[in-house]
Amino acid sequence: MITSVQLAVKRVFDVSVVLLLLPVLFIFIAVLVLIATMDNKQWGVYTQQRIGQYGKPFKIYKIRTLKDGNHKLGHLNTHASWIGAFFRKTKLNELPQLFNVLKGDMSFVGPRPDIPGFADGLTGDDRIILNVKPGITGPASLKYINEEDLLAKHKSPETYNKSVIWPDKVKINKNYVLNYSFYLDLRLILKSIFRHDTFRR
């Protein structure tokens, strides 16, 4: 199981890398925000409350990809322009989360942060997942990298998410925490960077 020393090393790594990346990517992120603002006719940074480490809520940052509407699981892509769909498919919309990492809300690797009603409802041994900061990427994120497409195939995406995907994510994330190593984080980061089917599918 992840220890306090490992958590400290993980945090030092996160801060060090984000301080190296932000000066290089800041202008690029600003351009993406500008494009999203023009595309959606509203501020190009989207914020939403998510559940973080120890069940503490925080505000996540993303590039806005969806136009106004009644957004439902399995139908989100219908609200995206081709630009928004491209940002979502390539995960460019996640880049503002570098600021979440810098603030200490998130880590580069960990369970993806969910909206209230999921992680904050964990009970028993499953709550071990909350010992780590949520991540920009992680083992469950990689398995369900095309989650929205998967949900779209089901009559009731929300039911399928709650009964199948979410329990599986809990199992995967629990295994991540119980078998944590710094080497595992590096492997997951490399897998996320070089996962070519992110762009093919």
N, C-alpha and C positions, 0 to 999 in steps of 0.2 A: 504494500500500500504506500502511496505517496507520503513522504515525510515533510516536516516543516523545513528541513534543510533543502530538500528537493524543490519545495515551493519557492524558497528564497532564490535558489539558483535559476529556476524557471523565470522568476521576475527580473533578475539581473539580465538574463538573456533577452527577454522581451524588450526591456527598455533600451538595451544596447543596440539591438537590431532596428527598432523603430526610430531611434535617433539617427541612425545611418540612412534609413530609407526615406524619412520625411523630407529632408532637404532636396533629395533627388526627385521625389514624386509629388511634392506639394503643388507645383505648377500644373502637372498633369491632372491631378485631382481637381484643381480649380477649373481647368478646361472642361472636365467631365461634368462638373456642377453647372457650368455655364450652358453646356449643350443640353443637359437635362432640364434646366430652367426654361430654355427656349422651346424645347420639345413639349414640355408639359404645361407651359404657361403658368407655372408657379415655382417657388423656390426649389432648386434642384437637390437640396439635402432633405432626406426623409428621416424623421426620428420616430421611435416607437419604444414603449416601455417593455423591457425584457427582464427576466429573472437571472441574477448573477450569483456569484460565490456566496455561500451560506444563506441563499434565498433572498438576498438583498436586491431590490429592483434597481435598474439603472436605465438610462436612455441610450439606445443604440443609434449609430449614424450610418446611413446608406445613401448612395446616389438614388434619387427618385427615378423609378422606372415605370410606374403605373399612373395612368390618368385617373381622374375622379370617377367613382362608381361604387357599386356594391361588391367589394372584393371578397371572393369566397375561395377556399382551398379547391384546387383542381381546375379553377377557371381564371386564375390570376393573369396568365399570359394573354387572355383575351382583352385585357385592359392596357396592354403594352404596345407602343408603336414598334416599328422595326428597330429603332435605336434602343428603346428600352429593353426589347427582347434580346438584342445583342449584348447589352450590358449585363443582363441577368445570366445569359448563357455562358459568357466568358468570366463571370464573377467580378467584373470591373466595378459593379455597384457596391461591392463589399470594401473597397479601398478606404473609405472614410473611417472604417473601424480601426485603422492605425491610430487614430486619435483616442478611441476607446482603450486601446492597449496602453497608450502613453498615460492616460488618466488612471489606469489601474482597474478599469471595469472588466477588461478582457485580457486574454493571452493569445499568442499566435495559435496555440494548439489546445484544444479542450472540447467539451460538449458544446454544440451550438446553443446559444441562449434562446430559450423559448418565451413566448408570451405568458402572462400569468394564467395559471390553471393547469400547468403541466409540471415543470420542475419543482415549483413551490408546493405541489401536492404529493411529492414523493414521501413514502413512509418506510419505516424499518431500515434494513441494510441498504436499500436503494438510495437513501439520502447521502450516502458516501460520495455520490456524484457532485453534490454541492460543495465538497471540500476544495474543489479546484475552480479557477476562474473559467468562464465559458470561452470558447476559442473561435477564431476566424475560420479555422479548419479543424478537422478531427476525424477519428475513425468512422463515426456514424455519418458525418458530412460526406466523406468520400464514398461510402456505400450508397447513400441516397442523394448523390450529386444531381440526379435528374428527378428529384422527388415530385415536383409539380407535374411532370409528364406522367409519372406513375399514378398519381392521384386522379389525373384527368380520365384515366381508363375505368374508373369505378363510379357506379351510380351515386354512391354516397361517400365522397372523398373524406369528409370529416369523420364519419364512422370508421372508415378504413384506416385513417390516420391514428385514431384513438385506440383501435382494437388490434392493429397489426404493426404499423410503423413505429408508433411511440413506444410500445413495450420492447420492440427489438432495439430501438435506440438506447433505452435504459440499460438493457443487457450489454450492449456494445460499450457504452460509456462507463458502466460499472467495471467492466473488465479492463478498460483503459486505466482507471484510477487504481485498481488493485494490482495491476502489473506495470505501473508507471516506471519509465526510465527516461533520462535525457536523450538517450540514443533513439528511443521510440518517437519522441517529439521530432527529432531531426529527420527520421524516416518519413513521418507523416507530412512534414513540410515539403520534402522533396517529391513525395507522391503527388501532393497537391499542385506543385509547380509543373511537373512533367506529365500530368495526366492528360494526354492528348485528346481523349474522347470528350473532354469538356468542350472542345471546339468542333468535334465531328458530329455529335448527335444533334 
